[in-house]
C-alpha cells in the first residue's frame, strides 16, 4: 500500500507540473499576448463608440500620451540625426584639413630637395640618404593619418650594378632609408641586398606570375590571407626574403617613369619607350590588418589610401633618378 500510494502521489504531482508548464507556455506566447492586447484595444474603442464615458476618458488619455511619446521621439530623432551629421562633417573636415597639411609639407620638402639636387651635382650619398629620410618621415605621418594607425615606411632602390642587367632575375634591391620611428629590429634586414625574384611583392609588379598579371602596385590588406589566395591561384609559393617579417599588411608601389620620360643620360639603358624604368619601391606596412568584413570601415580606409601611395611614389622619381645618375657616372 505504501508503494502504491507513493506512485499515485507522483502521478498527481507530475500532472500538476504538466498543467503548470502548459499554462506558462500559453501565457508566454507572444502572439497570443498580442492577440489579446488587440482584442482589448478594440473593446476599448467599441466602448467609446457606444458612449461609455469612462472608456472615452481613458482612451483619450492614452491617445494623448501616445501622441506625445511619438512626437517627442520624432523630434529627438530629427535633432539627433542633424547633430550626428554635423559631428561627422566636423570630424571629416578636420581629417581632410590635417591630411592636406601633411601633403603640403611633404611636397614642399620634396620640391626643396629636388631644387637642391639640380643646383648641386656632386652630392654625397649620405646627403641623399638624409634628405630621403626626411621625406620618408613625412610619408609615414601621412599614412598614419590616412589609416589612423601606426605605419612603417621605407624606400628600397634597385642596385645600380644589377639594374644595368636586362634580366629581372638578376635584379637586387636594398633598403635605402626607413622612417625614423621604425623599430631597431627592422634594421637587421638592411644589412644585405635581396633578389627581386625572392620577393613576390616586388616581382608581381615587374612581370606576370601564374594567373596573377603584372600589376601597377602590390597591396595586401592581410598578408596571410593574400598568401593563401596567391598560392592557390598561381600555383607558386609566396616568397619573402625574410620569413619572420613583422608586418601584417602592406602597400608596395614602384618608383618609375615611362622610358620616354627618362633623363637622356639614362635612356641608353632602355630603348623601348613602352616600358617603364623602375628605380626602386615605396613600401608602407603595418602590424594591423584591414580585412573586408561587414561594417569594417578600415578596409575602405586602406583601399582609398592606395592611390595616395601611387601619387607619392610618382613624385619621388626625379629625386631618385638624380641619385641613380650620380651612381652610374
DRENDO-1510 file (C-alpha; in Angstrom, 1 decimal, always signed):
<recs>
REC; n; res; u; v; w
REC; 1; UNK; +0.0; +0.0; +0.0 .
REC; 2; UNK; +2.8; +2.4; +0.8 .
REC; 3; UNK; +4.4; +1.8; -2.6 .
REC; 4; UNK; +1.0; +2.2; -4.4 .
REC; 5; UNK; +0.3; +5.5; -2.6 .
REC; 6; UNK; +3.8; +6.7; -3.4 .
REC; 7; UNK; +3.3; +6.1; -7.1 .
REC; 8; UNK; -0.2; +7.7; -7.0 .
REC; 9; UNK; +1.3; +10.9; -5.4 .
REC; 10; UNK; +4.0; +11.0; -8.1 .
REC; 11; UNK; +1.4; +10.9; -10.9 .
REC; 12; UNK; -0.7; +13.6; -9.3 .
REC; 13; UNK; +2.4; +15.8; -8.8 .
REC; 14; UNK; +3.5; +15.2; -12.4 .
REC; 15; UNK; +0.0; +16.1; -13.6 .
REC; 16; UNK; +0.2; +19.4; -11.7 .
REC; 17; UNK; +3.6; +20.2; -13.0 .
REC; 18; UNK; +2.5; +19.5; -16.6 .
REC; 19; UNK; -0.6; +21.7; -16.2 .
REC; 20; UNK; +1.6; +24.5; -14.8 .
REC; 21; UNK; +4.0; +24.2; -17.7 .
REC; 22; UNK; +1.2; +24.4; -20.2 .
REC; 23; UNK; -0.3; +27.5; -18.6 .
REC; 24; UNK; +3.2; +29.2; -18.5 .
REC; 25; UNK; +3.7; +28.3; -22.2 .
REC; 26; UNK; +0.3; +29.8; -23.1 .
REC; 27; UNK; +0.8; +33.0; -21.1 .
REC; 28; UNK; +4.4; +33.5; -22.5 .
REC; 29; UNK; +3.3; +33.1; -26.1 .
REC; 30; UNK; +4.0; +36.4; -27.7 .
REC; 31; UNK; +1.4; +36.0; -30.5 .
REC; 32; UNK; -1.3; +35.1; -28.0 .
REC; 33; UNK; -0.4; +38.1; -25.8 .
REC; 34; UNK; -0.5; +40.4; -28.9 .
REC; 35; UNK; -3.9; +38.9; -29.9 .
REC; 36; UNK; -5.5; +39.6; -26.5 .
REC; 37; UNK; -4.0; +43.1; -26.4 .
REC; 38; UNK; -5.5; +43.9; -29.8 .
REC; 39; UNK; -8.9; +42.5; -28.6 .
REC; 40; UNK; -8.7; +44.7; -25.5 .
REC; 41; UNK; -7.9; +47.7; -27.7 .
REC; 42; UNK; -10.9; +47.0; -30.0 .
REC; 43; UNK; -13.0; +46.5; -26.9 .
REC; 44; UNK; -12.0; +49.9; -25.6 .
REC; 45; UNK; -12.7; +51.6; -29.0 .
REC; 46; UNK; -16.2; +49.9; -29.2 .
REC; 47; UNK; -16.9; +51.1; -25.6 .
REC; 48; UNK; -16.1; +54.7; -26.7 .
REC; 49; UNK; -18.2; +54.3; -29.8 .
REC; 50; UNK; -21.2; +53.2; -27.8 .
REC; 51; UNK; -20.8; +56.1; -25.3 .
REC; 52; UNK; -19.1; +54.7; -22.2 .
REC; 53; UNK; -17.8; +57.9; -20.6 .
REC; 54; UNK; -15.1; +56.3; -18.5 .
REC; 55; UNK; -13.8; +54.4; -21.5 .
REC; 56; UNK; -13.8; +57.6; -23.6 .
REC; 57; UNK; -11.8; +59.4; -20.9 .
REC; 58; UNK; -9.3; +56.5; -20.6 .
REC; 59; UNK; -9.0; +56.2; -24.4 .
REC; 60; UNK; -8.4; +60.0; -24.8 .
REC; 61; UNK; -5.7; +60.0; -22.1 .
REC; 62; UNK; -3.9; +57.0; -23.7 .
REC; 63; UNK; -4.2; +58.5; -27.1 .
REC; 64; UNK; -2.8; +61.9; -25.9 .
REC; 65; UNK; +0.1; +60.1; -24.1 .
REC; 66; UNK; +0.8; +58.1; -27.3 .
REC; 67; UNK; +0.9; +61.2; -29.5 .
REC; 68; UNK; +3.2; +63.0; -27.0 .
REC; 69; UNK; +5.6; +60.0; -26.9 .
REC; 70; UNK; +5.7; +59.6; -30.7 .
REC; 71; UNK; +6.1; +63.4; -31.2 .
REC; 72; UNK; +8.9; +63.6; -28.7 .
REC; 73; UNK; +10.7; +60.6; -30.3 .
REC; 74; UNK; +10.4; +62.1; -33.8 .
REC; 75; UNK; +11.8; +65.4; -32.6 .
REC; 76; UNK; +14.6; +63.7; -30.8 .
REC; 77; UNK; +15.5; +61.7; -33.9 .
REC; 78; UNK; +15.5; +64.7; -36.2 .
REC; 79; UNK; +17.8; +66.6; -33.9 .
REC; 80; UNK; +19.9; +63.6; -33.2 .
REC; 81; UNK; +20.4; +63.0; -37.0 .
REC; 82; UNK; +21.3; +66.6; -37.5 .
REC; 83; UNK; +23.7; +66.6; -34.6 .
REC; 84; UNK; +25.3; +63.3; -35.9 .
REC; 85; UNK; +25.6; +64.9; -39.4 .
REC; 86; UNK; +27.3; +68.0; -38.0 .
REC; 87; UNK; +29.7; +65.8; -36.0 .
REC; 88; UNK; +30.6; +63.7; -39.0 .
REC; 89; UNK; +31.2; +66.7; -41.2 .
REC; 90; UNK; +33.3; +68.3; -38.5 .
REC; 91; UNK; +35.4; +65.2; -38.0 .
REC; 92; UNK; +35.7; +64.5; -41.7 .
REC; 93; UNK; +36.7; +68.1; -42.5 .
REC; 94; UNK; +39.3; +68.0; -39.7 .
REC; 95; UNK; +40.8; +64.9; -41.1 .
REC; 96; UNK; +40.9; +66.3; -44.6 .
REC; 97; UNK; +42.5; +69.5; -43.3 .
REC; 98; UNK; +45.2; +67.6; -41.4 .
REC; 99; UNK; +45.9; +65.3; -44.3 .
REC; 100; UNK; +46.1; +68.3; -46.7 .
REC; 101; UNK; +48.6; +70.0; -44.4 .
REC; 102; UNK; +50.7; +66.8; -44.3 .
REC; 103; UNK; +50.7; +66.5; -48.1 .
REC; 104; UNK; +51.6; +70.2; -48.5 .
REC; 105; UNK; +54.5; +69.8; -46.1 .
REC; 106; UNK; +55.7; +66.7; -48.0 .
REC; 107; UNK; +55.6; +68.2; -51.5 .
REC; 108; UNK; +57.2; +71.4; -50.1 .
REC; 109; UNK; +60.1; +69.4; -48.8 .
REC; 110; UNK; +60.3; +67.3; -51.9 .
REC; 111; UNK; +60.4; +70.5; -54.1 .
REC; 112; UNK; +63.3; +71.8; -52.0 .
REC; 113; UNK; +65.2; +68.5; -52.2 .
REC; 114; UNK; +64.9; +68.4; -56.0 .
REC; 115; UNK; +65.9; +72.0; -56.3 .
REC; 116; UNK; +69.0; +71.3; -54.1 .
REC; 117; UNK; +70.0; +68.3; -56.3 .
REC; 118; UNK; +69.5; +70.3; -59.5 .
REC; 119; UNK; +71.9; +73.0; -58.3 .
REC; 120; UNK; +74.5; +70.7; -56.7 .
REC; 121; UNK; +75.9; +68.0; -58.9 .
REC; 122; UNK; +78.5; +66.4; -56.6 .
REC; 123; UNK; +76.2; +65.3; -53.8 .
REC; 124; UNK; +77.4; +62.7; -51.4 .
REC; 125; UNK; +75.4; +59.6; -50.7 .
REC; 126; UNK; +74.9; +60.5; -47.0 .
REC; 127; UNK; +73.2; +63.7; -48.1 .
REC; 128; UNK; +70.9; +61.8; -50.4 .
REC; 129; UNK; +70.0; +59.5; -47.5 .
REC; 130; UNK; +69.5; +62.3; -45.1 .
REC; 131; UNK; +67.1; +64.1; -47.4 .
REC; 132; UNK; +65.4; +60.8; -48.3 .
REC; 133; UNK; +64.8; +60.0; -44.6 .
REC; 134; UNK; +63.1; +63.4; -44.2 .
REC; 135; UNK; +60.7; +62.6; -47.0 .
REC; 136; UNK; +60.2; +59.1; -45.5 .
REC; 137; UNK; +59.2; +60.6; -42.2 .
REC; 138; UNK; +56.7; +62.9; -44.0 .
REC; 139; UNK; +55.2; +59.9; -45.8 .
REC; 140; UNK; +54.8; +58.0; -42.6 .
REC; 141; UNK; +52.9; +60.8; -41.0 .
REC; 142; UNK; +50.6; +61.0; -44.0 .
REC; 143; UNK; +49.7; +57.3; -43.8 .
REC; 144; UNK; +49.4; +57.3; -40.0 .
REC; 145; UNK; +46.6; +59.9; -40.6 .
REC; 146; UNK; +45.1; +58.2; -43.6 .
REC; 147; UNK; +44.9; +54.8; -41.9 .
REC; 148; UNK; +44.5; +56.0; -38.4 .
REC; 149; UNK; +47.2; +53.6; -37.2 .
REC; 150; UNK; +50.9; +53.3; -36.7 .
REC; 151; UNK; +52.7; +52.5; -40.0 .
REC; 152; UNK; +56.3; +52.0; -41.1 .
REC; 153; UNK; +57.7; +53.4; -44.3 .
REC; 154; UNK; +60.9; +52.5; -46.2 .
REC; 155; UNK; +62.3; +53.1; -49.7 .
REC; 156; UNK; +64.1; +50.4; -51.4 .
REC; 157; UNK; +66.2; +51.0; -54.6 .
REC; 158; UNK; +67.4; +48.6; -57.2 .
REC; 159; UNK; +71.2; +48.3; -57.1 .
REC; 160; UNK; +72.8; +50.1; -60.0 .
REC; 161; UNK; +75.2; +47.2; -60.8 .
REC; 162; UNK; +72.1; +44.9; -61.3 .
REC; 163; UNK; +69.7; +47.3; -62.9 .
REC; 164; UNK; +72.0; +47.6; -65.9 .
REC; 165; UNK; +71.4; +43.8; -66.5 .
REC; 166; UNK; +68.2; +43.4; -68.6 .
REC; 167; UNK; +67.3; +40.2; -66.8 .
REC; 168; UNK; +65.0; +40.8; -63.9 .
REC; 169; UNK; +66.2; +37.5; -62.4 .
REC; 170; UNK; +69.4; +39.3; -61.6 .
REC; 171; UNK; +68.0; +42.4; -60.1 .
REC; 172; UNK; +68.6; +43.1; -56.4 .
REC; 173; UNK; +67.0; +45.7; -54.1 .
REC; 174; UNK; +68.5; +47.2; -51.0 .
REC; 175; UNK; +66.9; +49.4; -48.3 .
REC; 176; UNK; +67.9; +53.0; -48.9 .
REC; 177; UNK; +66.1; +54.7; -46.0 .
REC; 178; UNK; +63.5; +54.0; -43.3 .
REC; 179; UNK; +61.3; +56.3; -41.4 .
REC; 180; UNK; +63.0; +57.3; -38.1 .
REC; 181; UNK; +60.3; +55.8; -35.9 .
REC; 182; UNK; +60.9; +52.3; -37.3 .
REC; 183; UNK; +61.9; +49.8; -34.6 .
REC; 184; UNK; +65.6; +48.9; -34.4 .
REC; 185; UNK; +64.7; +45.3; -35.1 .
REC; 186; UNK; +63.7; +46.2; -38.7 .
REC; 187; UNK; +67.2; +47.4; -39.5 .
REC; 188; UNK; +68.7; +43.9; -39.3 .
REC; 189; UNK; +67.1; +43.2; -42.7 .
REC; 190; UNK; +69.1; +46.1; -44.3 .
REC; 191; UNK; +72.5; +44.5; -44.0 .
REC; 192; UNK; +72.3; +42.8; -47.3 .
REC; 193; UNK; +70.5; +43.2; -50.6 .
REC; 194; UNK; +67.7; +40.9; -51.7 .
REC; 195; UNK; +66.9; +39.5; -55.2 .
REC; 196; UNK; +63.6; +40.6; -56.8 .
REC; 197; UNK; +62.7; +37.1; -57.6 .
REC; 198; UNK; +62.9; +36.2; -53.9 .
REC; 199; UNK; +60.2; +38.7; -53.1 .
REC; 200; UNK; +56.7; +38.2; -54.6 .
REC; 201; UNK; +55.5; +41.7; -53.7 .
REC; 202; UNK; +58.2; +43.2; -55.9 .
REC; 203; UNK; +58.2; +40.6; -58.7 .
REC; 204; UNK; +54.4; +40.8; -59.2 .
REC; 205; UNK; +54.9; +44.5; -60.2 .
REC; 206; UNK; +57.5; +43.7; -62.8 .
REC; 207; UNK; +56.1; +40.6; -64.5 .
REC; 208; UNK; +53.2; +38.1; -64.7 .
REC; 209; UNK; +53.2; +35.3; -62.1 .
REC; 210; UNK; +50.9; +32.4; -63.0 .
REC; 211; UNK; +47.3; +33.7; -63.1 .
REC; 212; UNK; +48.5; +37.0; -61.5 .
REC; 213; UNK; +49.1; +39.5; -64.2 .
REC; 214; UNK; +51.7; +42.2; -63.9 .
REC; 215; UNK; +50.3; +44.9; -61.6 .
REC; 216; UNK; +50.9; +48.6; -61.2 .
REC; 217; UNK; +51.4; +48.1; -57.5 .
REC; 218; UNK; +51.2; +45.5; -54.8 .
REC; 219; UNK; +48.8; +45.6; -51.8 .
REC; 220; UNK; +47.6; +43.1; -49.2 .
REC; 221; UNK; +45.2; +44.2; -46.5 .
REC; 222; UNK; +46.0; +40.9; -44.8 .
REC; 223; UNK; +49.3; +39.2; -45.8 .
REC; 224; UNK; +48.4; +35.8; -44.5 .
REC; 225; UNK; +45.1; +35.7; -46.5 .
REC; 226; UNK; +46.8; +37.1; -49.6 .
REC; 227; UNK; +49.5; +34.4; -49.3 .
REC; 228; UNK; +46.8; +31.7; -49.3 .
REC; 229; UNK; +44.9; +33.2; -52.3 .
REC; 230; UNK; +48.1; +33.7; -54.2 .
REC; 231; UNK; +49.5; +30.2; -53.7 .
REC; 232; UNK; +46.1; +28.7; -54.6 .
REC; 233; UNK; +45.6; +30.7; -57.8 .
REC; 234; UNK; +49.2; +30.9; -59.1 .
REC; 235; UNK; +50.4; +27.5; -58.0 .
REC; 236; UNK; +53.6; +29.2; -56.8 .
REC; 237; UNK; +54.9; +29.9; -53.3 .
REC; 238; UNK; +54.6; +33.4; -51.9 .
REC; 239; UNK; +58.2; +34.4; -51.3 .
REC; 240; UNK; +59.7; +36.9; -49.0 .
REC; 241; UNK; +63.5; +37.2; -48.3 .
REC; 242; UNK; +62.7; +37.4; -44.6 .
REC; 243; UNK; +60.3; +34.8; -43.4 .
REC; 244; UNK; +59.9; +36.4; -40.0 .
REC; 245; UNK; +58.8; +39.7; -41.3 .
REC; 246; UNK; +56.8; +41.6; -38.6 .
REC; 247; UNK; +54.1; +43.3; -40.7 .
REC; 248; UNK; +50.6; +42.0; -41.4 .
REC; 249; UNK; +49.5; +44.4; -44.2 .
REC; 250; UNK; +51.5; +46.1; -46.9 .
REC; 251; UNK; +51.5; +48.5; -49.9 .
REC; 252; UNK; +54.3; +48.4; -52.3 .
REC; 253; UNK; +54.5; +51.0; -55.2 .
REC; 254; UNK; +57.2; +51.2; -57.8 .
REC; 255; UNK; +59.1; +54.5; -58.2 .
REC; 256; UNK; +59.2; +54.6; -62.0 .
REC; 257; UNK; +58.6; +56.5; -65.2 .
REC; 258; UNK; +57.9; +55.6; -68.9 .
REC; 259; UNK; +61.2; +55.2; -70.8 .
REC; 260; UNK; +60.3; +58.1; -73.0 .
REC; 261; UNK; +60.4; +60.4; -69.9 .
REC; 262; UNK; +63.8; +59.3; -68.7 .
REC; 263; UNK; +66.8; +61.6; -68.4 .
REC; 264; UNK; +68.9; +61.4; -71.5 .
REC; 265; UNK; +71.9; +60.1; -69.6 .
REC; 266; UNK; +69.9; +57.1; -68.5 .
REC; 267; UNK; +67.8; +56.5; -71.6 .
REC; 268; UNK; +70.6; +54.5; -73.2 .
REC; 269; UNK; +69.9; +51.7; -70.6 .
REC; 270; UNK; +66.5; +51.2; -72.2 .
REC; 271; UNK; +65.4; +51.6; -75.8 .
REC; 272; UNK; +61.7; +50.7; -75.7 .
REC; 273; UNK; +59.5; +53.7; -75.0 .
REC; 274; UNK; +56.6; +51.5; -74.0 .
REC; 275; UNK; +58.4; +50.1; -71.0 .
REC; 276; UNK; +58.8; +51.6; -67.5 .
REC; 277; UNK; +62.1; +52.5; -65.9 .
REC; 278; UNK; +61.9; +51.4; -62.3 .
REC; 279; UNK; +64.5; +52.8; -59.8 .
REC; 280; UNK; +63.0; +51.4; -56.6 .
REC; 281; UNK; +59.9; +50.9; -54.5 .
REC; 282; UNK; +58.0; +52.8; -51.8 .
REC; 283; UNK; +57.0; +50.3; -49.1 .
REC; 284; UNK; +54.3; +51.1; -46.5 .
REC; 285; UNK; +53.3; +48.4; -43.9 .
REC; 286; UNK; +51.7; +48.0; -40.5 .
REC; 287; UNK; +51.1; +45.4; -37.9 .
REC; 288; UNK; +47.3; +45.8; -38.4 .
REC; 289; UNK; +45.0; +44.0; -40.9 .
REC; 290; UNK; +42.2; +45.6; -42.9 .
REC; 291; UNK; +40.0; +42.7; -43.8 .
REC; 292; UNK; +36.9; +43.3; -46.0 .
REC; 293; UNK; +34.4; +42.4; -43.3 .
REC; 294; UNK; +30.9; +43.7; -42.7 .
REC; 295; UNK; +30.8; +47.1; -41.0 .
REC; 296; UNK; +34.6; +47.3; -41.2 .
REC; 297; UNK; +35.4; +50.8; -42.4 .
REC; 298; UNK; +39.1; +50.2; -42.1 .
REC; 299; UNK; +39.1; +48.2; -45.3 .
REC; 300; UNK; +37.7; +51.3; -47.1 .
REC; 301; UNK; +40.4; +53.4; -45.5 .
REC; 302; UNK; +43.1; +51.0; -46.7 .
REC; 303; UNK; +41.8; +50.8; -50.3 .
REC; 304; UNK; +41.3; +54.6; -50.6 .
REC; 305; UNK; +45.0; +55.1; -49.5 .
REC; 306; UNK; +46.4; +53.1; -52.4 .
REC; 307; UNK; +46.2; +56.0; -55.0 .
REC; 308; UNK; +47.8; +58.4; -52.5 .
REC; 309; UNK; +50.7; +55.9; -52.3 .
REC; 310; UNK; +50.9; +55.9; -56.1 .
REC; 311; UNK; +50.9; +59.7; -56.3 .
REC; 312; UNK; +53.7; +60.0; -53.7 .
REC; 313; UNK; +55.7; +57.3; -55.4 .
REC; 314; UNK; +55.5; +59.1; -58.8 .
REC; 315; UNK; +56.6; +62.3; -57.2 .
REC; 316; UNK; +59.7; +60.6; -55.9 .
REC; 317; UNK; +61.1; +59.6; -59.2 .
REC; 318; UNK; +63.1; +62.7; -60.1 .
REC; 319; UNK; +64.8; +62.6; -56.7 .
REC; 320; UNK; +66.0; +59.0; -57.1 .
REC; 321; UNK; +66.8; +59.4; -60.8 .
REC; 322; UNK; +69.3; +62.1; -59.7 .
REC; 323; UNK; +70.8; +59.6; -57.3 .
REC; 324; UNK; +71.0; +56.9; -60.0 .
REC; 325; UNK; +72.7; +59.3; -62.4 .
REC; 326; UNK; +75.3; +60.1; -59.8 .
REC; 327; UNK; +75.9; +56.3; -59.1 .
REC; 328; UNK; +76.3; +55.4; -62.7 .
REC; 329; UNK; +78.5; +58.3; -63.6 .
</recs>
